[in-house]
Amino acid sequence: MLDDSLLDDQSRLTDADHGGLLRAAARAGAQVRATTEAADELGVPRVFRERPRALVLVTRPGVAPGVAGLVSALLGPDCPVPVVVTDDVPTWVGALDVVLAHTEDPGDHVLAEAVDRAARRGARVLLTAEPDGPVAASAARHALLIPPRVPVPQGFGFARAFTAWAVVLKALRLLDVDLGLLADELDREAERAHPMHESFVNPAKTLALRVAERTPVFWGLDTVATAVAGHGAHVLATYAGVVSDVVGYPQASTRSVLHRRAVGATSGADIFADPDDEVDQPLRVVLLAVRKGRQAEYARRVAADALAGADVLEPAEEVTGDDAVCAAVLALRFELAALYLGLAAGTLGGPGRYAPAV
């Protein structure tokens, strides 16, 4: 059962969050600064100066698929080099290629072998991982390794991985992210979502309450927003046990039965309906938007015509920065919302309650 009163009681929140997970998530800005500094000290901009034949993004279990999805969406179809998203390094990788990988499992033997194989073939490899274990040992011989400098539990490496990859992409002249601005905006988001702020002014608590005891559908109005929604679904499942539907709106509109339910849920026609009479949990339709421009505006109009009452998450309205900065801020909001929901629903913290491995 959801104890929503917990969210507006800072002392109870602190007691419930005995693992300090909210504090860990709020250190995203610090992770960006520390990772940028580490990358500069390693000489990442110098090593990755020449553009590759292909860019390979390795998605090991955890937050890496979300980071890879976001990077791929930001690069988009105009990227001058092929972008390959894979859970293992392809056999064709060679000296002309760049491999980026992230893992929070220091004993990931698959990745350790992949790093060894890619580097022996001459590929330039950047890895964000723990400093000990088989993965680190493999990277020490063949790759540039950025270990965490800001201590956080496993599962909170999104900002670190994204920053490290962004440094490489800037050096390759493929994507220019203002990492100083990103760190500042992540700090501002953490402040907006601080436990002391009440739900009606706290964007993460508001999001948590909106999806609580509902089946959320996160439909992106652009590819970047859809990618962030994928990370949102991951953290909601991880910390709150919430199952979400994530897809771009054009694809969502082809899912006839679910789309019909979404139209009904946002039309206001069932305002007096009793949710307890429904066999399934009622839907919460959330449309996400990051990109600007004519194509994005068209997608908004199409979705708004069908889903006039849907929630809309559009961080650009409160964030200074480009698509990459807005997307990373939205990713942090999802992380904090998932933690708030998990604490309020009892899936995190407290005796006998589920807590993720650290």
Secondary structure by P-SEA (a helix, b strand, c coil): cccccccccaaaaaaaaccaaaaaaaaaaaaaaaaaaaaaaacccccccccccbbbbbbcccaaaaaaaaaaaaacccccbbbbbcccccccccccbbbbbccccccaaaaaaaaaaaaaaccbbbbbcccccaaaaaaaacbbbbccccccccccaaaaaaaaaaaaaaaacccccaaaaaaaaaaaaaaaacccccccccaaaaaaaaacccbbbbbbccaaaaaaaaaaaaaaaacccbbbbbccaaaaaacaaaaaaaaaaacccccccccccccccbbbbbbbbccccaaaaaaaaaaaaacccbbbbbccccccccaaaaaaaaaaaaaaaaaaaaaaaccccccccccccc
